[in-house]
């Protein structure tokens, strides 16, 4: 797992992860171009009509300079023509609003591993700065322009004078200058034909705060694409018991699997006791499967009639697992302080955690340890009994999700 998902606490770890990202980006872009040519296409200006490379977060950012490299070095296009095509072909989906979580690579590592791509990235940065200065001429004074470029250039802590423009090979001369980095999100914003978040509120924050300077330049690029859940995978396939009930009560048709508007027919019978009974039985059947899996993998016997409170996703501070377990500790202490009569009114709850984190993420490991430590206390407290259980499911993956989520 350390090789497939390398930690980047060391230079070797960073180099491995960057190499993996480039390998996957290069293979994908080369395959796209090869297929495009196999179909008889020869006019590169029409590539954007047939191809869109969606950079899903910053990890595939190298697809942009790699496309540039292939068009220039392998296909013989001019830099200017390759750039115009690339800008119409790649697009960027953002997945985090926290600036500190946006991917950056040490400049010296990028220069060492990808020297040709760094030539292209420096040229993109140079053109970007020139374009920005021209676009805002007379609208921003020197100080404002310096701050604006400091926030938006691809290369960070490289240009001694943002207003004067980049100088090839320039670095900060201060004794304790911050490290020079390549900001992948900035490259995505500059190269991408569009920039989207994955929920309306997320997209609004991305435009108003995370990339507010880019929104001032490229307001037309920003849009929203709300993430959805496919009923095919997470209902029809994973929960056949409930799917059978739905199919029956929307008119004995499975059209709802591909047309969710059909689900509105359930409203016509929402108060029907027979539908409610079948619905409850289906949900209970899936809870039994979940209960059995938890018992098998953790040895913990959870009450089937409790509320199942499940948080399964990547372990990270901003994913709020820590906040969740602190809330569980609070509720546990509240229950401990209750009288027998008060406890009788408490809804029993099974709190389930699951997820992975990269090998060197120490804080994530501490969060997992806290969850398991709390579980050891809560699950063995005879006063609490079945009012609360805390479980960490090991080896979380999509197959496990298919059991936990329904």
N, C-alpha and C positions, 0 to 999 in steps of 0.2 A: 504493500500500500504506500510505503514511503517513496517508492519509485514512480508509481502511477500518479500520486498526488504529493509531489515533493514539497517539503517545507523550504522556506526561503530565508531562514535565519542566517545562513552562511552564503558565501560567494558561490560555492559549488552548487548549493541548492537553487540559488537564483539562476545560475547558468543552465542547470538542467531544466528548470521550468520554462525559461525563455526559449531554450532549444526545442522543447516539446511544442510550445506555442507556434514557433516558426515552422516546424516540420508539418504540423496539421494545417496551418494556413496555406503554406506553399503547395502542399499536396492537393488541397481543395481547389485553390485557384487554378493551378495547372490543369486539373481534371476538368474544371468548368470550361476553360479556354480550349482544351483538346476536343471536348464534345461539341463545342460551338463550331469549331473548324470542320469537324467530321461531318457536320450537317450541311456543309457547302457554303458557310458564311465566310465572306472575305472582307467586307466593309466594316472596319473596326468601329466606326462612328455609330453603327447600328447595334453594337454590343449592349448598351443600356436598354434597348427595346426588348431584348431577349433575356437579359440576366440582371438579377439584383443580388448582391452579396450582403446579407443582413448580419452585421457585427453584433452578436448577442452578448452585451456587456463588453468590457475592454479586452478580454482575453484574445479575441481574434483580430485585434487592431492591425496586426502586421499584414493582414490581407490587403490593406490599402497600399502601402509601399511595395508589397510584393506584386500586386497587379501593375503598379507603375513600372517596376523593374522588368517584368515580363514583356510589357508593351514596348518599352524603350529598347532593352538589350536583346530580346529574342525576336520581336516583331518589327523592329526598326522604326517605330514611331518617334516623333519629336517629343521632347519633354512636355511642351505646351499641349500638344494634342493628347498625349497620354493622361495628363492631369485633367483635362476637360472630360475625358471618357470616365476616368476613375471617379470624379465628383458626381457623375450621373449614375454610377453603378453601385457604390457602396452606401450603406445606411447604418445608423447606430441606434441600438436600444440600450437605454440606461437602466441599471438595476439598483442603484444606491444614490441617496441624496447627500451622503456624508462625504465632504471633500477628502478627508483623510483615508477613506476607503477606495478612492479612485486609484487605479493602477499606475505606478510609476516604475521605471527601470533606471538603474544607475547608468549614466552616460558612458562611463568607461567600459562597462560590460557590453553595452549596445555596440560601441565602436569596435570592440574586440571580436564579438561574435557575428555582427551584421554590418560590416563596414560599408557595403554598397547601399544598404537600406538607410544607413545614417546619412550618406550623401544625399539621397532623395529626401529624407525627412528635413535636413537642413535647408534644402532648396524650397521645400513646401513652407517651412517656417519663415524664410526670407520673403517669399512672395506674399505670404499672409500679412506680415508686418508692413510691407510696402502698401498693400491694398488697404489695410486699416488706416494707415496714416493719410492716404489719399481720401478715403471715405469720410474721415472725421476732420479733415483740414479746416481750420477756422472754427470748429465746434468744441475742441478740447485744447486746453493750454498744455504746455510741456509737462507739467507735473501730472495732470490728469491723464495724458497720453502714456506717460511712463508707468503709472499705476495700472492702466487699462491693459497695456501690453504685458506687464508682469503677470497678470492673472490669466492671460490667454495664449501666450506663446507655447509652442510644444516643448521647447527646451527650457528648463527651469534652472535658475542660478547659473546661467551660462553667459548672458549678455551683461557686460559691465555697464552699458548705457542703453536702456531699452529705446530711448528716444532716438539715439544716434543710429540704431539698427544693429543687427547682428554682424559680428566679424568672425570669419571662419577660424575656429580654434580658440576663440576667446573663452576665458574662464574668470571667475571672480578672484580677485587678488588679495582679499582680506585674509588675515592669519587663520581665522576660524570660520571661513566661508562655509555656508551650508552645501551639502553635496549637490553636484550637477545631476539632473535627472531628465528623463524623457517622459512627458506626461501623455499617456496613451488616450485618456479621455479627451484631451484637447485636440489631439490628432484626429480622433473620431468626429468631433464637432466640426473641424475645419474641412475634413475630407468627405463627410457624409452628406448625402442628398437630403436626409431627414434625421431628426433627433426625436426619439419618443420615450416616454415613460410607460409603465405598465398598469397604471390606474389614473383616473383623472386628477385626483389630488396629488399623486406622485408627479405626474407630468407638469402640473401647475407649479409645484415646488422646484422641479428641475429648471423650469424656465425663469422663475422669479428669484431663485437663490443660488442653486448649485452652479448653473451656467448663465447667470444673469448678464454677464458681459457678452457672451456669445448670442444671447437673445437680442441684444442691442444691435448686433451685426447681422445675424441670420434669423430674424424673427420668423421668417417664412418657413424655416426648416422645422420648427417645433410643432409636434402633434402628439396625440395620445392613442395608444393601442391597449385597451383594457384586457388583461389576462383573463382567459376563460378556463373552465373545466370541461373536458370533453365527456359527455354522458356515455360515449361508447366505451371508454376505458374505465371510468371511475364509478359507473352505475351499472350499465348493461353487462359488462364483463365481470366486474368485481363483486357485484351484488345481485346475483340472479334472483334471489328471493324477493327483494323489493321490486326488481324490474318486472317480475311476473305480475305483481299486484298492480303496478302502474299500467302495464299493457292492458290488463283486464278492465280497469276503471276509466281509461281514456277511449274506450270503444273497441277493445280487442284488436288493437293495432300497435305495432312497434315503431310507428312513424316518429314518435317522440324522440327516438334515439338520434335522429338526424335533424329533427325540427322541434326545438324545445318549446315553440309556441303551442304545440299540441298538449303540453303539460297543463295548460290553463283549464283543460276539461276536468281536471281533478277538483277544481273549485266547485263544480256543480254538485259534487258528492262529498264535499269536505266534512259535512256534519252527519254523514250516513254512518250509523254504528257498525255496519258490516265492513265498510272500508276501513274505519278506524281500527277494528279488531284485526283485520288482515295486515294492515300496516304495522301495528304493534308486534304481531307475531313474526313478521319478516325482520323487523329491526332486532327483535330478541334473538332470532336465529343467528344473525350476524354477530351479535354481542357474545353469544355462546362460543362461536368460532374464535373471536378475539380473546375471550377469557381462556380458552383452551391453549391458545398460542402463548399467551403470557405465562401460564402455568408451565408449559413445556420448556420455554426458554429462560425463565427466571426462577421458577419454583414457587412463585407467589400466587396464592389462590385469592382471586379478587371476586367480590360479590357481583353477580350478574345484574341485580336490580339497582345497582348504584348508577349515578351519572358518570359516564366515561368522558373525562376531560383530557384530550390528547393533543400534545404539541410535538410534532415530528417535523424536523427540518434541520438544516445545517446548524451546528453549534457555534454561536457567535454572540458577542456582547450585544450587538444591535438587534439580534433576533429576540432578545428579551427572555431567554430561558432563566436568566438570573432573577429577573423581576418575578417571573412565574413561581420559582421555588421559594422566594422570599414571601410571596403571597400565601403559599401553602404553609410555610412555617407560622405565619400570622394566624391563619385559620385553625391550624392545629392547636396553637396556644389558646385561642378563643374557645375551642371545644373543650379543652382540658379544664378551663375555668367555669364551664357550665354545670348546672345541676342536672340530675337525671331527667327531670321533666323537660328542661331546655334542650337536652341532647335528642330527645324523642322527636323534636321538630326539625332537626338537621337533616338535609338531604345527603345521603351517603355519596361519596365521590371517589372515583378511581382516577388518579392523576398519572398520566403516562407520558414519558419523555422518550425521544429517540432522535438520533442524528449522528453525523460525523463531523470531524474537523481535521485540518491538516496536522501532520505529526508534530510540528514545533509550536503549535498554538497552545501555550501553557495555560493561559486563562480559560480556554475552552475545557481543558482537562480538569481544571479546578472546579468549574461549574458542574461537570459530570460527577466529579467526586462528591460535591455538595449534595447533588440530587440523590446519589446512592446512600450517602450518610444519613440524610433526612429520612429516606425510605427505611433504613435499618431501625431507626428510632420509632417512626410512626407505625410501621407494619408489625412491630413486636410489642406495641403498647396495649395491654389488655383492656385499659379504660376506653380506648378509642375503638377497638374491634374493627367492625366493617364500616364505620362511619367515614374512614379515610384510608386509602392505600396509595403509596407512591412507588412507581415502577419506572426503571430505565430499561428499555428494550434494547438488547445488544445487536450489533451488526445490521443497523438499519439500511435498507435499500428499497427499490421500487416494489420488489416482490413482497417485502414486509409491509409496505404501505398499502398494498392491495388487501391485506388482512386488517390493518389497523383503521384505515380511513372509512370504509363502509360501516 
